[in-house]
Amino acid sequence: MGCTNTKRVVRIIQRKEEKHEELPQEPDKVRTYYEENKANLPTRVKKLYTLYISQNVCETIEVDLKFLNLAGKFFYPIEMILPYFTHVTSLNLWKTKLGDKGCIAVSQMLEKFTELKFLSLADNKITIDGITSVVGKMTELSKLEVLELHVNPIYDEGVCLISSKLSLLPNLKVLYLDECGMTSPGLEKLANELQKSYNLERISLNYNKFDESSLKHLEHSLKYLKALKRVSLKLTEVTVEMQESLVIDFPHVLFAFA
């Protein structure tokens, strides 16, 4: 009887083991996409995929895609791979033809990049629709130090929207809003909100148009920015008198007017 019972136990164990056989894993969609499309991917995009495939995504903290064409269908490879680089501190999408559609898609990923310190969306034909999406994610960007939004037609409406949320970026050091179609109302709103950006070191507002009243608002607000080092106001219709006033009042700040 003893031997018979032993055999039964062995059979039971074998049956249990059979039930726990490993099932085939679901194919890696990222790897599959890369293998099928790598011949057509730009070198810098290929690098992101190879880092993922080799399980070395942590080897890079910077994603630099500036000047690539990411319009329309060309954005899909980025949309697939970028969310895996959650640790990046720098994301450069300067002049990548994003438009509003691409900008909105990028914005939806921003909550994943909790360590982000540098973000450039410059020169992408972003309008109020795209910038609204970016502003909606500013709560996720508390570590951001550099924000580049220059050469985008966001006008005063977009500038006012950004300005109203600057307090969500307590570590902001550099802000680029050149050639955004900003006029005096936009500058006045920006100037008022800048008073709370205590860590701001540089602001660039070139190729916008301001009147003397709005520039006085800016002059007043600069007094609160103790870390400020540079202000760029090239071709913004700043009078000679205002230029002299700014230089005298802030001798520690480097101004650019021409």
URNOR-V640521 format. One record per residue. N is the residue number from 1. RES is the residue in one small letter. SS is DSSP state (H for helix, E for strand, C for the rest). PHI is phi in radians with two decimals (999 if undefined). OMEGA is omega in whole degrees, -180 to 180 (NA if undefined). Layout:
n res ss phi omega
N RES SS PHI OMEGA
N RES SS PHI OMEGA
//
This chain:
n res ss phi omega
1 m C 999 -179
2 g H -1.09 -179
3 c H -1.15 -179
4 t H -1.09 180
5 n H -1.09 180
6 t H -1.08 180
7 k H -1.10 179
8 r H -1.09 179
9 v H -1.06 180
10 v H -1.06 -180
11 r H -1.10 180
12 i H -1.09 179
13 i H -1.07 -180
14 q H -1.09 179
15 r H -1.14 179
16 k H -1.11 180
17 e H -1.11 179
18 e H -1.12 -179
19 k H -1.20 -175
20 h C -1.78 177
21 e C -1.10 -179
22 e C -1.23 176
23 l C -1.51 178
24 p C -1.04 180
25 q C -1.30 177
26 e C -1.15 -179
27 p C -0.98 178
28 d C -1.31 -176
29 k H -1.11 -180
30 v H -1.14 179
31 r H -1.08 -180
32 t H -1.09 179
33 y H -1.06 -179
34 y H -1.08 -178
35 e H -1.09 -178
36 e H -1.45 -173
37 n H -2.20 -173
38 k H -1.03 -179
39 a H -1.13 -177
40 n H -1.82 -177
41 l C -1.55 174
42 p C -1.06 -176
43 t H -0.96 -177
44 r H -1.19 176
45 v H -1.32 176
46 k H -0.98 -178
47 k H -1.03 179
48 l H -1.08 180
49 y H -1.18 -180
50 t H -1.17 176
51 l H -1.13 178
52 y H -1.14 -177
53 i H -1.10 179
54 s C -1.49 179
55 q C 1.03 -180
56 n C -2.16 -178
57 v H -1.06 -179
58 c H -1.34 -180
59 e H -1.29 180
60 t C -2.15 176
61 i C -1.97 180
62 e E -2.17 173
63 v E -2.05 -176
64 d E -1.99 -178
65 l C -2.08 -176
66 k C -0.98 176
67 f C 1.29 174
68 l C -1.37 176
69 n C -1.54 -180
70 l C -1.97 -179
71 a C -1.33 173
72 g H 0.95 -176
73 k H -1.13 -178
74 f H -1.30 178
75 f H -1.45 -175
76 y H -0.97 179
77 p H -1.03 178
78 i H -1.29 180
79 e H -1.06 -180
80 m H -1.37 -171
81 i H -1.62 -171
82 l H -1.04 -178
83 p H -1.04 179
84 y H -1.41 -178
85 f C -1.74 -173
86 t C -1.22 -175
87 h C -1.62 -173
88 v C -1.10 177
89 t C -1.87 -178
90 s E -2.39 178
91 l E -2.28 -176
92 n E -1.90 179
93 l C -2.10 -179
94 w C -1.11 175
95 k C 0.90 180
96 t C -2.01 176
97 k C 1.07 -178
98 l C -1.12 -172
99 g H 1.14 -180
100 d H -1.16 -178
101 k H -1.08 179
102 g H -1.17 180
103 c H -1.09 179
104 i H -1.12 179
105 a H -1.11 177
106 v H -1.12 -179
107 s H -1.01 -179
108 q C -1.18 178
109 m C -1.63 -170
110 l H -1.02 -179
111 e H -1.13 178
112 k H -1.39 -173
113 f C -1.70 -174
114 t C -1.26 -180
115 e C -1.74 -173
116 l C -1.11 178
117 k C -2.03 -179
118 f E -2.26 177
119 l E -2.40 176
120 s E -2.10 173
121 l C -2.11 -173
122 a C -1.17 172
123 d C 0.95 -178
124 n C -2.26 -180
125 k C 1.00 178
126 i C -1.42 179
127 t C -1.95 -177
128 i H -1.05 -180
129 d H -1.11 -180
130 g H -1.18 -176
131 i H -1.20 176
132 t H -1.07 179
133 s H -1.15 178
134 v H -1.11 -179
135 v H -1.05 179
136 g C -1.12 -180
137 k C -1.88 -177
138 m H -1.10 178
139 t H -1.12 -180
140 e H -1.57 -171
141 l C -2.01 -174
142 s C -1.13 180
143 k C -1.62 -175
144 l C -1.09 180
145 e C -1.97 -178
146 v E -2.27 178
147 l E -2.23 -179
148 e E -1.94 -180
149 l C -2.21 -174
150 h C -1.18 180
151 v C 1.00 172
152 n C -2.36 -176
153 p C -1.35 -179
154 i C -1.64 176
155 y H 0.97 -175
156 d H -1.10 -179
157 e H -1.05 180
158 g H -1.20 179
159 v H -1.10 179
160 c H -1.11 179
161 l H -1.13 177
162 i H -1.07 -177
163 s H -1.01 -177
164 s C -1.17 -178
165 k C -2.00 -179
166 l H -1.06 180
167 s H -1.13 178
168 l H -1.39 -180
169 l C -2.03 -174
170 p C -1.15 -178
171 n C -1.77 -176
172 l C -1.09 180
173 k C -1.99 -175
174 v E -2.36 179
175 l E -2.32 178
176 y E -1.94 176
177 l C -2.32 179
178 d C -1.18 171
179 e C 0.84 180
180 c C -1.94 -177
181 g C 1.31 -179
182 m C -1.34 175
183 t C -2.17 -173
184 s H -1.01 179
185 p H -1.04 178
186 g H -1.14 180
187 l H -1.16 180
188 e H -1.09 178
189 k H -1.11 180
190 l H -1.06 -179
191 a H -1.05 -180
192 n H -1.10 -177
193 e H -1.37 -180
194 l H -1.12 -178
195 q C -0.99 -178
196 k C -1.63 -178
197 s C -1.57 -170
198 y C -1.15 -178
199 n C -1.66 -177
200 l C -1.11 -180
201 e C -1.90 -176
202 r E -2.58 174
203 i E -2.39 -178
204 s E -2.16 -175
205 l C -2.26 -176
206 n C -1.03 173
207 y C 1.07 168
208 n C -2.04 -176
209 k C -2.14 -177
210 f C -2.22 173
211 d C -1.64 -174
212 e H -1.13 -179
213 s H -1.08 -179
214 s H -1.19 178
215 l H -1.20 176
216 k H -1.20 174
217 h H -1.06 179
218 l H -1.11 -180
219 e H -1.01 179
220 h H -1.11 -176
221 s H -1.21 -179
222 l H -1.08 -180
223 k C -1.13 -178
224 y C -1.52 -173
225 l C -1.71 -174
226 k C -1.21 -179
227 a C -1.58 -173
228 l C -1.07 180
229 k C -2.15 -175
230 r E -2.49 174
231 v E -2.35 -179
232 s E -1.98 -178
233 l C -2.30 -178
234 k C -1.20 177
235 l C 0.90 177
236 t C -2.04 178
237 e C 1.13 175
238 v C -1.36 -180
239 t C -1.22 178
240 v H -1.05 180
241 e H -1.08 179
242 m H -1.20 177
243 q H -1.02 -179
244 e H -1.10 -180
245 s H -1.09 -180
246 l H -1.13 -179
247 v H -1.13 -180
248 i H -1.23 -177
249 d H -1.24 -177
250 f C -2.27 -177
251 p C -1.13 -179
252 h C -1.51 -177
253 v C -1.84 176
254 l E -1.61 179
255 f E -1.78 174
256 a E -2.15 -178
257 f C -2.04 -176
258 a C -2.49 NA
//
